[in-house]
Amino acid sequence: MAVPSPGYAVTLRVEMPANGASTGGLAAAVTSAGAVLTALDVSESGHDYIVIDVTCNARDDAHTSEITESISKLSGAKVKKVSDRTFLLHLGGKLEVKSKVPLKTRDDLSRAYTPGVARICLAIAEDPSNARRLTIKRNTVAVVTDGSAVLGLGNLGAAAAMPVMEGKAVLFKQFADIDAWPVCIDSQDVDEIVRTVQLIAPVYGGINLEDISAPRCFEIERRLRELLDIPVFHDDQHGTAIVVLAALKNALKVVNKNLAKVKVVMSGAGAAGTAIAQILVFNGLKNIIIFDSAGVVNGSRNDLLDSEWITENTNHENFHGTLSEALKGADVFIGVSAPNILNEDDIKKMAKDSIVFALANPNPEIDPIIAGQYAAVVATGRSDYPNQINNVLAFPGIFRGLLDTGAKDVTNEMLVAAADAIADRVSSSQLNASFIVPSVFDAQVASAVAAAVKSVVANNSQ
């Protein structure tokens, strides 16, 4: 059963009799319904009544109804309003545009707009590189999607993808002071998407592709990288791969194993899985077997996103068994696939001091608590368990470094350098089985990643 989450936080406005038992009764009603009480606030008071805002975390919408019913059973209780705090947070969107310059006098207006702005236009026309210096281009990223693979929800379309893209923009600003903007394209045609991004690219210093389904995401990224003179980064691929590599490096330190010598079994051969496999192999991994919904990936499969690369670099012994059979003696399991595909016995037969990254969201490939009974290190994509593999550790710093250097592309060396920077934010004195990646709120992560990217750019320019 799902656990109560801040994602389903609600506030119930309840009128109660004005007596000393009211608040205690409300707390008991919320707790007995299985919710997590976070606040009780008196919003109104009269001679014989009191109005209390009860804030709690629920499991889902149905659970909110159960909480409401539990409170309604209290003597004299009247539930006047139920507010979903997540919906309230999104009212009117999560972004706004603010001017960086004052407009208080005619002189201010003359410089910011006409006639003074004409001089800036002419300077850019004369030398297009001035756009990066004299406009928002130097610090602006387009968060581009077609809404075809929104979170774990599927093909919801451009409009329904906006809340996620807004959230991504908020993270850019919060963690790297980058101005990002959602670009939700109402088409799922590769040619139209590529052409649209090409046409709007002059405004931006970088393109962050997001929630575009495979295999189209690969072609879109490849073509845009060929067409544009600004970096293009598909976060669902490369952001995930960076953080997985960082986490795995530290997990291997915990169990005293070497990446080049371990056996890795992966579930998921889509965008994230392929990118993870590529960065691990690039970093020295030699033994990896990949599974998808059709079974094991081997040399006879030609229906994959990058069949040639996978055939050459994975499953060298041409294993033909099941996922469960492959896990026998495996050192590492990485899941970027579907919930509840593994059981207790699968983890039990892995090698001693095994590592399990069950990253399917919101429900992982195996319950982390069960996996933790046998694996030495367990990570998930969830924030309510230790070792959250979260892309926010990577993409803000990646783009900060790219924008600051005026880089035109993204290289494997940059990805590995970013992973090393993330891993290094966990010191030897901090490192343990429950802490293999830094907190997403570690203010130094983005700057460390940015510095790593800048170092690669500087070395390559020499």
SETOR-977386 format. One record per residue: x, y, z of N, C-alpha, C, CB in turn. Coordinates in pm, whole numbers, plus 50000, padded with zeros to 5 digits. Glycine has a CB too. Layout:
XYZXYZXYZXYZ ...
This chain:
500844988050000500005000050000500875012550000499055000150122 500465022549923501205035249919501175041850056500615044649813 502185049650084502255056750212501815071150190503695056150271 501325077750295500945091950282502115100250231500465097450417 501805109850143502845117550077502475132350073503085112249935 503475141250078503195155650061502555158749927504475163650075 502705149649829502065151549700500555151049708502555141249603 500025145449817498585144949840498235152249970498085130349846 498945163049998498645171050117497315178250100499785181250145 496495177850205495185184550202495005192550330494045174250187 494185203050319493785210650436492255210250446494305225350429 491755205450557490325204750581489935215550681489905190650632 489025224150643488535234550734487325228750808488155247850656 487485227550940486485220451021485965229551131487095207551083 484645230451142484025237551253483725227651365482725244951208 484165231151487484005222351603483435230151721485355216051641 482805223051816482385229751940483585235652012481635219952032 483385247052076484495253752144484735247352280484205268752160 485445236052278485815229652404487225223952393484795218452441 487775220252503489175215952507489445203052434489615214552647 488425195252404488645182152342488675182852189487575172552386 488355194552133488195195451988489485192051912487735209251949 490585198651949491825196351875492335182151892492905206351919 492225176852013492655163152036491815153151957492565159852185 490525155751949489655146951871489985147251724488215150851892 490285159151671490665160251530491955152751500490815175051490 492945154351588494215147351569494015132351569495205151351678 493195127451661492945113151669492205108051545492135109851794 491255116051494490495111951376491395110951253489345121851350 492295120451239493215120351125494165108251134494035133551118 494705106151252495645095051271494975081551251496265095751411 493765080051304493045067251291492705064151146491775067451375 492615074651063492325072550920493585069150841491655085050861 494735068750909495975064950843496705076350777495695054650742 496335088850805497015100450748498115105250841496025111750720 498965114150788500035120050868499675134650894501435118950796 499385137851018499015151451056500245160451055498335151551196 500135171950988501265181050981500985194551048501665183350838 499705198251064499405211051128497955211851169499745222751035 497715218751282496375222651327496405237651353495935214551458 495635245451275495665260051289494245265251310496305266551163 494075273451413492775279651438492615291651344492645284151588 491605291151257491385301951160490265311251203491075296151023 489415306751294488285315051337487795309851471487125314751231 487305318951555486825314851687485625323151727487945315951792 484625316651786483435323451837483145319151978482235320751748 482015323852032481695320852171481515305852195480435328252212 480845299252100480555285152120481075276152008479085283252135 481935281551922482485273251814483925277551785481605274351686 484615268851713485975271651671486175265251534487025266251775 486865272351444487145267151310488645264151301486705277351197 488945251651268490325246951267490695241851128490545235751373 491845246351078492385241050953493285229150986493165252050875 492875217650939493595205250965494385201550839492615193651006 495705201850849496555198750734497225185250756497615209850712 497135176550655497705163150668498105157850530496705153550736 498905147450531499315140550409498475127950392500825137050412 497905126350273497095114650242497835105750144495735118850184 497225093950115497825084750018497375088049876497455070350052 496125091749861495555094649729494215101649751495375081449643 493475104049641492205111149652491185103249733491645114149514 491175090049716490225081849791490515082549940490285067249743 491805083249974492165084150116491705097450176493685082450134 491735108050096491225120950144489765119850183491405131850036 488995112450106487575110250139487445102650270486865102550026 488335093050294488305085350419488615094450539489315073650414 489585103350521489935112650629488755121850659491185120950592 488135126950553486975135850569485865128750645486455140650433 485625116250609484565108450676484905106050822484355094950605 486165103350852486585100850990486365113251076488055096650995 486685125051021486495137551096485005140551113487195149351025 484245137651009482795140651013482075132851122482165137650878 482635121751164482005113451266482175119151407482585099451262 483075129051422483255135151554482015142951594484495144351555 481695142651718480495149551768480605164551741480305146951919 479635169851670479565184251644480455189051533479895191551766 481185180151465482135184351361481425187151229483205173651340 481815197851162481315201051029482505204350939480305213051035 482715195850839483785198350744483275208450642484265185050674 483805220650649483285231450566483955232050429483465244750637 485225227850421485945228650294487135219150297486405243150266 487415213150182488605204750165489445210650052488215189750135 490675214350083491555220449984492745211349956492035234350031 492995208749829494155200849787495335210449774493875193249652 496325208849861497415218449868498305218049742498255215849992 498365206649677499155205749553498495213749442499325191149510 497155212749430496455220549329496555235449360494995216249321 496485238949489496595253049526497965258649487496365254849677 499015250449504500365255049470500485258149321501395244449510 499715250949238499825252549093498865263049036499585239449026 498005268949118497055278649066497785290248997496155284049179 497455292648871498105303448797499505300248751498145315648880 499935287748769501285283748728502335286848833501645290448600 503545281948811504635283248908505715293048865505255269848933 505525299548749506555308448697506015322448673507135302948568 506925332148672506585345748634507805352248572506075353948756 507595363248500508705370748441508865383748516508465373348289 510085386748557510375399248626511475406748552510795396548773 511345419848549512375428048487513615428748576511835442148457 514785428348514516035429748587516485444348594517125421248523 515825452948519516245466948513515125476048561516675470848369 515455487348623514415496648669513845504848554514985506148776 512565507648561511915516548464511175527248543510935508548367 511935536848597511355547048683511345560848618512115547648812 512165562748516512255575948453512245574348301513535583348498 512095585748232512165585648086513535580748038511875599648029 514565584548113515915580048076516015564848081516955586448168 515455558848187515445544248198514775538048075514725539748327 513615543548039512865538147927513625539747796511505544947916 514325550747781515075553347658516235543547639515605567447658 516785538847750517885529247739517365514847725518795530247861 516315511547801515805497847798515005495047671514935495147919 514365505447619513565503747497513985514547398512025504447528 513065518947317513445528647213513725542547273512315529647107 514725549647225515525546647105516805538647132515905559547038 517215537947262518515531947293518665517547250518765532947439 517565509747258517655495547228518075492947083516325488847255 517825502646996518205500846855519695498546841517795512946773 520505505146923521955503446916522345488946947522655512947014 521615482847040521895468847078521525459546963521135464947206 520375462146900519945454146786520995454546675518595459046732 521505466346647522495467846541523795460746577522755482646513 524155461046704525385454346747525275439246727525675457446895 524075433746750523875419346731523815415946582522575414746801 523185424446504523135422246359524525422246299522265432946291 525385430946351526765431946301527585419846344527415444846350 527355415246469528105403846523527145395246605529325408546611 526595384546545525605376246614526055370646749525205365046527 527355369446770527825364346899527475373747013529325362046896 527155386346981526745395847084525425392047149526635409747025 524635383547082523355379547140523565372447274522585370347044 524605364447283524885357447408525315367147518525965346747386 525915378347478526415387947577525365398247616527645395047524 524485401847523523605413447543522115409947556523785423047430 521785397047560520375393147574520265381847676519785388647438 519035377647696518775366747791519365353447745517275365047812 519825352647623520375340247569521465334547659520915342547428 522255342947721523405338347798523005330347922524255350147840 521725331247963521335324348087519955317948075521345334148203 519555314247955518185309347935518195295747866517365319347853 517365286747918517235273147865515785270547828517745262547966 515565264247715514225259847676514015245447725514015260747522 512955243347800512585229847844511535224747746512045229847994 511965216147655511165212347539510555198547556512015212847412 509255197547528508575184647531507465184347427507995181847672 507055172147395505835170347316504755163447398506135162147189 505035161147526504055155147615503795140447590502785162447606 504715133747522504455119747486504865109747593505155116447359 505635114047693506075104747798506205112547929507435097847761 505095117447979505085126248096505225118048224503785134548101 506355119948293506655112448415506395097648388505785117448535 505655091048478505265077148452503835076248403505425068848576 503295087448356501875088248323501585085148177501335101848357 502595086348090502395082947951502175094847861501255073647938 501475092547752501265102447647500075111347683501045095647510 500345122547749499285131647794499125143747704499555136147936 500075146047616500005157647527500675169947585498575160747497 500775180147501501545192047535500965199747654501625201147416 499665202047655499065210147761499225203647897497585212547733 498975190647904499075183648033500515182248080498445169848022 501465184147990502885183348028503375196248093503735180247906 502625207148078503125220148127503475220448274502095230748100 502665214548365503045215348506504415209248535502015208348591 504775198448465506095192348485507175201448430506165178548417 506945207248312507965216048254508135228648338507585219748109 507045233948392507145245248485508005241348605505735249948531 507725229548659508495224948774509975223748743507975211548822 510265218948623511665217748581512305231548577511765210848442 511575241348525512085254948519512345260548658511115263948443 511465257448751511655261848890512945256048947510445257648977 513215243248917514435236948967515675243248906514405221848937 515625246548777516745253548714517065266348789516435256648567 516035273848822516235286748889516725284849032514945294848889 516115275449102516425273449242517865268649263515455263449303 518305259149179519575252549205520745258149123519445238049178 520455265449013521575270448933521365284648884521805261348813 520315291348930520015305148890519945306548738521065314748946 519355296548673519165296748528517705299748499519595283248463 517465308848405516105311948364515675301948256515995326648311 514755293248292514275283148197512795285348171514525268748252 512355280748054510955283048016510385270847945510835295447926 509145266847980508535255347913508235258347766507245251247985 508605249047681508245249647539507535236447508509525252047446 506215236547519505415224447501504825224547360504285223547610 505325215847277504995215947135503805206847107506205211547051 502795212447042501575204947016501695196746888500375214547007 502715188346886502925179046775503835168046825503545186346650 503625156046772504525144946804505185139646678503755133746876 505285148346580505985145346457507435149946470505295152046336 508355140946445509775144046464510205156246384510635132046426 509815156746257510215167946173509695181246225509735165846031 508435181346269507845193746321508525198146451506335191846345 508825188646536509475191946663510865197646638509565179546755 511635191146553512985195746523512955209546461513695185846429 512055211546366511985224546299511535235446396511015223846180 510575232346484510105242146582511235246646673508965236446664 511975237146726513075240546816514165248246741513675227746880 514425244346618515415251646537515005266246519515585244946399 513715268646499513245282246474513315291146598511825281846422 513115285346716513115293446838514485293846906512085288046936 515435286246857516725284846923517495297846945517575275846844 517345308246859518125320446883517915326747020517785330546779 516785323947083516495329947214517285323247326515005329247243 517675310647306518145302447417519625299047408517345289747424 520225296947527521605292647534521745277647542522265298847650 520635270447560520665255847568519265250247555521295251347700 519175237547515517905230547500517895218447591517665226347352 516895217747679516705206147765515485198447714516525210347915 515715186847653514615178447606514075170447722515075169047491 512765169347728512135163447847510865155847809511805174347951 510705143947867509465136347856509015134447711508355143247934 509965130847625509675127147487509915112147474510555135247386 508945105047423509015090447423510095085447326507665084547386 510605073647359511545066847271510765059047164512485057247352 511335057247045512705060947006512835074846946513225051046907 511725082446938511785095646873512735105046944510405101846868 512855103547077513735112547152515175111647104513675109447300 515605099747062516975098047014517205105846885517285083146993 516255104346791516415111046663516325126146679515365106246564 515395130746765515245145146788516525150946846514065147946882 517085144246945518325149147005519455149246902518705140547126 519595138346827520685137446729520595148546625520665123746660 519405150646571519235160546465519435174646517517865159246402 518935177446637519105190846693520585193646722518275192446821 521295183646768522715185746794523465188946666523325173346860 523035183146554523665185946426523315199946375523265175546324 522085204546405521595217046348521975229346429520115216446335 522045228046561522165239746648523595242146694521255238246767 523885254646728525195258046782525115260246933525745270646713 524105254446995523965254747141523775240347190522755263947184 524125237547316524045223747364522605218647376524735222647498 522415206047340521125199147351521315187247444520575194647210 520475186547548520645176647655519295170247684521245183247785 519215157047665517975149947696518075144447838517715138447594 517405150947931517605147948073517145133948109516875158048158 516075129148046515595115748079516645105148048514295112648003 517495107947951518615098847922519825102248009518985099547773 520405113747979521735116648031521725121048177522385127247947 520695128248218520625132048359520525119948449519435141248383 519645110648411519515098248488520825090448488518385089548430 521455089448371522695081848361523795087648450523175081448216 523895100848453524915107448535524735103848683524855122648517 523525105148732523295102748876523435087948910521895107848917 523015079148819523205064748842524695061548852522545056548730 525495066948761526935064548766527535069648896527635071148646 527145081648937527655087249063527305078249181527105101349085 526035074149186525575065849296526265052249296524065064149290 526435046549175527045033249168528515033849208526905027549026 529205044449170530615045649210530745045449362531225058649154 529875052749429529945053049575529445040149637529135064849629 528425034049578527935021249630529015010549620526675016849554 529765010649511530845000849495531955003249597531415001449353 532155015749636533125018549743532655012249875533315033749760 531355013249900530795007750025531044992750032529285010650035 530874985549921530994970949922532374966349874529914964549834 533264975949845534634972949806534684964249680535364966049920 533984968849576534004961949447534404971849338532624955549416 534824966249223535324974149112534364973548995536724969349070 534064985148935533104985648826533504976548710532954999848776 534774975548682535224967548569535044952548592536684970448540 534834948548717534774934248748533404929348792535764931148856 532434938248807531124933948856530224929548741530454945248936 529214921748777528164917848682526934926248710527834902548693 526474933348608525304942048620524164936348538525644956548574 523004935548599521774931648529520844943648531521104919048595 520354947448415519484959148405518134955448347520144969948319 517084961148402515734959748347515314973248292514724954648455 515124973748159514764986248094515744989747985514684997548195 515294989147859516164992147746515645004147668516294980047654 514925013047737514425025047673515465036147679513135029647740 514985048447680515885059947675516835060147794515085072947670 516285058947915517125059548035518045047448043516265060448161 517505035448018518305023448030519465023247932517445011348007 519215027147809520275027447709521365037347748519705030947571 520965049147794521955059347832522765054847953521255072747863 522115048348049522825043248167523855032948124521845037148270 523425023548040524355013247993525545019447921523635003347900 525295029447838526375035647762527375042747852525805045547662 526895049947952527835057248037528615047648128527095067748122 527975036548169528685026848252529765019748172527695016548311 529445015948048530435009447963531565019247930529785004247834 531215031647900532215041947873533155043647992531545055347838 532625040948112533415042848234534105030048280532525048148345 534015019448200534805007548231534044994848260535635010448345 532714995148265531934982948290532084973348172530444986448315 532284960448202532474950648095531364940148089533794943748113 530684937748199529714926848204528324932248240530154916148307 527474934148139526124938948162525144931348074526034954148136 524044927248133522954920548062521714929048078522714905948115 521064932147967519904941047969518644933447930520114953047875 517554936548001516234930847971515264941947940515724922248090 514304939047854513164948047836511884939847844513254955747699 510774945647807509484938647823509404925947738508334948047786 510254924847635510244913047548511244902447594510554917047405 512004905447699512964895747749514384900547740512834882847674 515314891047739516734894447740517134900547605517594882047770 518034910147612518564916447491519834908947452518864931747514 519834903347331521014896147283521214898847134520864880947308 522184892147075522554894946938521474892346836523724887046903 520464884346872519394881346777518294891846775518794867946808 518384901546863517364912046871517754923746782517154916847017 516854928046696517104939846612515984950046623517284935646467 515204949146733514064957946751514324968446858512824949946788 515594971346884515954979946996516284993946950517124974147072 516365003147048516595017247017517965019446954516465025647141 518955012247002520315013646948520894999546937521225022947039 520314991746847520614977446839522104974846818519834971146726 522734982346731524144979746700525024981746823524614988946587 524824992946894525644995447013525404984747118525355009447071 524134981447144523804971747248524364958047213522294970947269 524254954047088524784941047046526284940247067524444938446899 526994951147043528454951147054528944952247198529014962446972 528144957947286528654961547419527984954647537528534976047437 526964946647515526274940147626526104925147598524894946747652 525844917847707525534903447698526544896047611524124901347642 527814897247645528874891347563528814876047560530224895747615 528224869947665528134855247668526834850247607528254850247811 526044859547549524804855947479523844848247571525124847547354 523624853547689522694847547786521274847747729522744854947922 520534836647746519184835647690518104833247794519154824647589 518424833847922517454830448025516564842048066518154825348146 515914840548181514994850548233515734860748318513884843948314 515044871348353515614881448442515984875148576514634893148463 515104866948627515364860548755516604851748747514154852248798 516754844448638517924835648622519204843848608517734826548499 519114855148540520304863548521520804869348652519994874848423 519914871348746520304877448873521134868248961519074881748948 521184855348930521984846149011523454850249004521804831548963 524014853849118525404857849124525694871849076526204848449046 524664879549038524884893348992525274902349108523624898748921 526154911749080526584921249183525644933249192528014925949155 525074937049077524284949449070523014946948989525114961049008 521894951949040520664952748961520304967448946519484944649028 520014971548822519534985048796518194984048724520574993448713 517164989648781515834989148720515345002848680514854982748814 515025004448554514375016548504513215011848416515395025948423 512325004248478511334997348396509934997848454511734983048378 509554987848533508174986448577508124981848722507404976448486 507034984348792506954980848934506804965848957505794988148997 507364961649070507104948349127507424936849031505684947449169 508544937748961508924926848872509904917148938509544932448744 510404920749057511304912049131510674908049263512664918849154 511174896949318510704892649449511884889949542509824880049436 511584885849662512604883649764513654873549720511944879049893 513214862749656514144852249614515134857349509513384840349559 514674866549423515554872049320516744879249382514784881549229 516484886949486517564894549551518434885149634516994905849640 517804875249694518524865949781519624858549705517544855849843 519404855549576520384847649502521434856149431519674839049400 521394869249450522464877649397523744875449475522064892549402 524854880749427526144879049492526154885349631527264885149405 527104881549710527264887549842527534902549826528414880749921 527004910349919527164924949915526644930849783528644928849936 525444926749747524854931349620524324945549632523724921949577 524104951549517523604965349506522334965049423524684974849441 521274971349473519984971649402519554986149384518904963549480 519454990349258518895003349224517535000949158519875011549129 516475001849235515124999649185514485013349162514264990949286 514575018249038514315032449011512975035348946515385037648925 512165025248919510835027848863510045036648959510075014648835 509345046448904508585056048986507125056248943509195070248974 506185057349035506415058949180506625045849254505245066149242 506365034549189506515021549254507685014049194505225013249241 508695010849275509925004749224509754990049185511015005949327 510804984749124510794970749077510644960849191512074967749000 511064964749309510894956649429510804966049549512054946449447 510054962149649509944970149770511344972149829508984963349875 511774984549848513134987049898513404980650034513395001849908 512374979450116512554973250248512874958450233511304975150335 512164951850141512434937750116513824936050056511364931750022 514164944349958515484943449895516584945549996515614953749782 516354954650091517364957850191517664946650289516934969850266 516804936450291517064924950379518224916550327515824916350392 518514917850197519544909350137520634917350066518914899650039 520294928750009521274936949939521994945950037520604945249828 523264948650008524064957250096523694971950078525554955350069 523364975749954523014989649923521764989549835524194997049851 520794997949872519554999049795519305013849765518344992749872 518945016849641518575030449602517265029849524519695037049518 516525040949529515275042049455515205055849390514035039649548 514105058349321513865071749268512965079949358513265070849130 512645074649474511675081149563512365089349670510775070649628 511665099749714512235108649816511975103749958511655122549800 511135093349973510805088550107511645076350148509345085050115 512695073350071513645062850106515055068550092513455050150017 516025062450161517415067250145517885065350001518355059750241 518935072649966519605071049836518675073649718520195057149824 518095085449714517235088849601518075092649480516285100449638 517855085449369518505088649243517645099249174518685075849152 518055111649184517245122949138518045131349039516765131649257 517465133448920518155140948815518495155248854517325141148691 517815160648956518105174448995519535175949046517105179149102 520165164849080521575165349118522465168448998521995152149181 521955166448877522795167548758522485179548670522675155248678 521235180548622520985189948511521195204748544519605188148463 520905209648666521175223948688522655227348674520695228048827 523505219148734524935221748726525495219648586525675213048822 524985209348516525405207048378525175219648295524635194948317 523955224848299523645236548218524355249048268522145238948216 524565250148399525315261648449526715261948386525415261248603 527345250348382528655249548322528635251948172529265236248350 527615246548104527505248347959527285263047923526375239847903 526385269647996526075283647967527265292747998524855288148047 527925290148109529035298848149530215297948053529485295248288 530365286547986531485285047894531095287647749532075271047906 529795289447725529345291147587529525278547505530065302547523 529475266847571529695254147502528615251847397529715242447602 528985244647292528045242147183527505227947181528715245147051 528105219047261527615205347262527885198947398528265197047150 527405186547413527565178947537528335166347502526185175647603 529395163347577530235151747548530165141447660531685156147525 530605129147629530655118647731531595122547844531095105447669 532675129547810533615133947914532945143248013534825140847851 532065151847965531325160648053530405152748146530495170747972 529735142648090528805134648170529535127348283528075124548081 530675121448250531445114348353532005124048456532585106248288 532475135548411532995145548505531905150148600533575157548429 530685151948547529555155748632529255145048734528315158548547 529285132448692529035121348785530085120948895529015107848709 531335122948857532405123048958532205134449058533785124448889 531785145949008531565157349097530445154549196531225169949015 529395148049149528285144449239528745134249342527085138849158 529445123949295529925113649387530865119549493530645102549310 531695128849452532685134649543532055143649650533705142549465 530795147649630530115155649732529775147349855528845161849675 529895134249845529785125349961531195122050006528955112349928 531605127650117532975125650164533145111550220533345136150272 534385107350237534665094050292534085092450433536175091350293 534035103450507533495102650643531965101950643533955114650724 531335106150533529875105550523529375092650459529365117250443 530195086550375529755075550291529355063350374530855071650194 528145058550348527685045850406526575040350318527195047750553 526045028750351525075021950266523795029950248524745008550324 523495039150338522275047150328522545061350278521595047750462 523795064150241524135077650195525215076750088524605086550313 524785073549965525725072149855525645083749756525485059049782 524625092149768524515104249688524195115949780523435102749576 524625127949745524335139449831522845142849828525145151649786 522435150749923521055155449927520775164549807520765162950059 519565163949756519195172949646519235187449691517795169449592 519225189749821519285203349873520695207649913518365204649992 521675199549879523065203449900523395214849804524055191249880 523565226649858523735238649775525015238449694523705250949861 525955229649729527255229449660527285219949541528335225549757 526225211749524526255201849416526295208449279525055192549425 525375217749254525295223949122526585231049086524125233849117 527175238249180528425245449150529565235749126528775255049265 529575224349197530625214349176530485208049038530565203549285 529255204948998529015199248866529385209348758527545194848850 528975221748778529305232248680530815233748664528695245748723 531535233448776532995234748770533615223048693533595235448912 533045211048712533555199248642533355200548492532875186448692 532175205448451531895207448309532835218048252530415211648289 533015228948323533905239548277535335234448259533895251448375 535755225648349537115220248340537285211948213537425211748464 536265203948180536325195848057536385204947935535115186348047 535555215347934535545224847822536905231347807534465235647841 537465235647920538765242447917539875233047865539135247548057 539855220647910540875210947866540755207947716540745197847947 539515207247668539295204047527539645215747434537835200147506 539665227847491539965239547409541455242447399539255251647464 542235235147476543685237747477544375231147358544305232547608 
